[in-house]
Protein backbone atom coordinates (compact mmCIF):
# COMPACT_ATOMS: atom_id res chain seq x y z
CA UNK A 1 0.00 0.00 0.00
CA UNK A 2 1.36 3.43 -0.96
CA UNK A 3 2.21 5.95 1.72
CA UNK A 4 -0.26 8.78 2.18
CA UNK A 5 0.98 12.33 2.65
CA UNK A 6 -0.86 14.16 5.44
CA UNK A 7 -0.94 17.92 6.11
CA UNK A 8 -2.03 18.60 9.70
CA UNK A 9 -2.68 22.07 11.15
CA UNK A 10 -2.39 22.91 14.85
CA UNK A 11 0.30 20.39 15.81
CA UNK A 12 2.08 22.16 18.67
CA UNK A 13 0.06 20.17 21.22
CA UNK A 14 -3.07 18.12 21.77
CA UNK A 15 -4.89 16.31 18.98
CA UNK A 16 -2.64 17.68 16.22
CA UNK A 17 0.48 16.40 17.94
CA UNK A 18 -1.13 13.00 18.52
CA UNK A 19 -2.34 12.81 14.91
CA UNK A 20 1.25 13.25 13.72
CA UNK A 21 2.57 10.46 15.96
CA UNK A 22 -0.23 8.11 14.84
CA UNK A 23 0.30 8.94 11.15
CA UNK A 24 4.04 8.33 11.38
CA UNK A 25 3.54 5.08 13.29
CA UNK A 26 1.37 3.69 10.49
CA UNK A 27 4.13 4.39 7.97
CA UNK A 28 2.62 7.45 6.30
CA UNK A 29 4.31 10.83 5.91
CA UNK A 30 3.22 13.89 7.89
CA UNK A 31 3.66 17.61 7.39
CA UNK A 32 3.01 19.16 10.79
CA UNK A 33 2.16 22.84 11.03
CA UNK A 34 1.82 25.28 13.89
CA UNK A 35 2.30 28.92 14.81
CA UNK A 36 5.74 28.25 16.30
CA UNK A 37 8.38 26.11 14.57
CA UNK A 38 10.28 25.71 17.84
CA UNK A 39 7.23 23.97 19.34
CA UNK A 40 7.26 21.50 16.42
CA UNK A 41 10.91 20.43 16.73
CA UNK A 42 10.06 17.21 18.60
CA UNK A 43 7.77 16.20 15.71
CA UNK A 44 10.53 16.89 13.21
CA UNK A 45 12.83 14.69 15.29
CA UNK A 46 10.16 11.96 15.11
CA UNK A 47 10.21 12.12 11.30
CA UNK A 48 7.60 14.72 10.33
CA UNK A 49 8.26 17.64 8.03
CA UNK A 50 7.37 20.90 9.78
CA UNK A 51 6.16 24.29 8.56
CA UNK A 52 5.09 27.48 10.32
CA UNK A 53 1.39 28.19 9.70
CA UNK A 54 -0.88 30.62 11.53
CA UNK A 55 -4.46 30.11 10.36
CA UNK A 56 -5.32 33.72 11.25
CA UNK A 57 -2.94 35.01 8.56
CA UNK A 58 -4.10 36.18 5.14
CA UNK A 59 -5.38 33.76 2.53
CA UNK A 60 -2.26 34.50 0.46
CA UNK A 61 -0.01 33.54 3.37
CA UNK A 62 -1.96 30.29 3.84
CA UNK A 63 -1.78 29.64 0.09
CA UNK A 64 2.01 30.17 0.16
CA UNK A 65 2.41 27.72 3.07
CA UNK A 66 0.28 25.09 1.33
CA UNK A 67 2.46 25.50 -1.78
CA UNK A 68 5.54 24.91 0.42
CA UNK A 69 3.84 21.86 1.95
CA UNK A 70 3.10 20.40 -1.49
CA UNK A 71 6.72 20.93 -2.49
CA UNK A 72 7.96 18.82 0.46
CA UNK A 73 6.74 15.50 -1.01
CA UNK A 74 5.23 16.63 -4.32
CA UNK A 75 1.63 16.14 -3.20
CA UNK A 76 -0.76 16.11 -0.26
CA UNK A 77 -3.33 13.35 0.04
CA UNK A 78 -5.09 14.25 3.30
CA UNK A 79 -5.74 17.54 5.11
CA UNK A 80 -6.47 17.47 8.85
CA UNK A 81 -7.68 20.98 9.65
CA UNK A 82 -7.11 20.80 13.40
CA UNK A 83 -5.95 24.34 14.32
CA UNK A 84 -8.35 26.46 16.36
CA UNK A 85 -8.68 29.02 19.11
CA UNK A 86 -10.80 28.78 22.26
CA UNK A 87 -12.16 31.43 24.61
CA UNK A 88 -12.71 30.11 28.11
CA UNK A 89 -15.20 31.59 30.52
CA UNK A 90 -18.86 32.00 31.26
CA UNK A 91 -21.05 34.10 28.97
CA UNK A 92 -21.10 36.77 31.65
CA UNK A 93 -17.30 37.00 31.59
CA UNK A 94 -16.92 37.21 27.80
CA UNK A 95 -17.07 40.67 26.27
CA UNK A 96 -17.51 41.80 22.69
CA UNK A 97 -14.46 43.87 21.76
CA UNK A 98 -12.31 42.30 24.50
CA UNK A 99 -8.82 41.03 23.87
CA UNK A 100 -8.65 38.34 22.61
CA UNK A 101 -11.82 39.01 20.63
CA UNK A 102 -14.83 36.82 21.31
CA UNK A 103 -15.53 36.32 17.63
CA UNK A 104 -11.99 35.11 16.94
CA UNK A 105 -13.37 31.70 17.97
CA UNK A 106 -15.85 31.80 15.11
CA UNK A 107 -13.34 33.28 12.68
CA UNK A 108 -10.53 30.96 13.71
CA UNK A 109 -12.60 27.79 13.63
CA UNK A 110 -15.06 28.27 10.78
CA UNK A 111 -13.90 31.05 8.51
CA UNK A 112 -10.30 29.87 8.34
CA UNK A 113 -11.60 26.36 7.66
CA UNK A 114 -13.27 27.82 4.56
CA UNK A 115 -10.06 29.64 3.62
CA UNK A 116 -7.93 26.52 4.14
CA UNK A 117 -10.32 24.31 2.19
CA UNK A 118 -10.59 26.81 -0.68
CA UNK A 119 -6.79 27.07 -0.91
CA UNK A 120 -6.24 23.33 -0.49
CA UNK A 121 -8.96 22.44 -3.05
CA UNK A 122 -7.37 24.79 -5.57
CA UNK A 123 -4.02 23.06 -5.02
CA UNK A 124 -5.57 19.59 -5.43
CA UNK A 125 -7.20 20.64 -8.71
CA UNK A 126 -3.88 22.02 -9.97
CA UNK A 127 -2.11 18.77 -9.03
CA UNK A 128 -4.75 16.64 -10.77
CA UNK A 129 -4.40 18.70 -13.97
CA UNK A 130 -0.59 18.50 -13.97
CA UNK A 131 0.95 16.02 -16.40
CA UNK A 132 2.04 12.72 -14.83
CA UNK A 133 5.76 12.29 -14.24
N, C-alpha and C positions, 0 to 999 in steps of 0.2 A: 504494500500500500504506500502511495506517495506521501511525502511529508506535506502537511498543510502549513501555510504561513499565516500567523495570527498577528493582528495589530490590536493592542489593548491599551485603552486610555485609563488614566488614574491608577497607576501601579505603585505609587510610593508607599502604600500600606493597604491593609484590608483585603477586600475581594480581588482587586486588581493584582496585588502582589501574589495572592494565592492562585489566581488564574494562571499567571506566568509559570509558577512552579509546577502546576498540574500539566500545562501544555508541554513544557520541556520534558517532564517525566514520561509522557506518552510518545516522545520521539519527534514531536513537531517543532517548528521554529517559532519563536516569539519576538515581536518588536514591542518592547515595553515603553510606555510614555508616561510622563509626569511633569509637573511644574518645575521640579528641581532635579537636575541630572545627578547631583551628589547623593540624593536619596534613592537613586536607582542603581548605584554602583554594585550593590550586592546581587542584583538580578543580572547585571552584566557578567559578574564573576560566575554566576550559575549557568551562563551560556546564552542569555538573551541579548539581542541588540537593543540599545536604548536611545531614545530621542527625547528632547525637551519639547513639551506640548502643553500649553495653557489653553483650555477650551474657551476661556473668556476673551481670547485675542480675536483679531479680525478674521474674517473668512479667508482673506488672502494669506494670512499667516498660517492658518490651519491647512489651507491648500498646499502651501510650500512644504509644511512638515509631512503631509501625506505623500507628496512627491518624493521627499527624502526617504520616507519609509518604503515606498515602492522600489526605490533604487537599491535598497539594502539587499534584497533577494530577487528582485526583478518582478515581483508580484505580491499581492496580498489576497489571501483566500477568505479570511474571516476577520470581521471587525467586532470587537467587544467594546462597546461604548460605555465604559464604567465610570468615567470621571463625573463628579458632581460636587455640589456645595450644600451644606445643611446649616440652617439657623436653628438654634436650640433655645427653647423657652416657651412660656405660656403665651397665649394670644395677648394677654394683658401686658406682657413684657416686651412684645415686639412692636416696633414703631416704623411707620412709613417714613422714609427719608433718613433712617438711622444708618449708622455705619457698623457692620456691613449692611447693605440695603436688603430689605425684606424680599423684594422681588428678584434678587440675584438667584434665589433658589429656583424660581420658575425659569428665569433666563438661562441659568447654568445647566439645569436638568433637561428642559424641553427644547428651548430655542437653539442651544448649541448642538443638541441631538440632530435637529433639522439641518443645521449648518454642516455638521460632520457627515451626515448621510448624503446630503447634496454633493459635497466635495468628493466623498468616497465613491458614490455612484458614478459621478463623472469620470473618475479615474478608472473604475472597472470597465466602463464603456470604452474608454480610450484603449485599455489593454486588450479588450476583446476584438477591437478593430485593427489592432497592430498585426502586421504580418508575422507568421510563425517563424521561429528561428530554426 
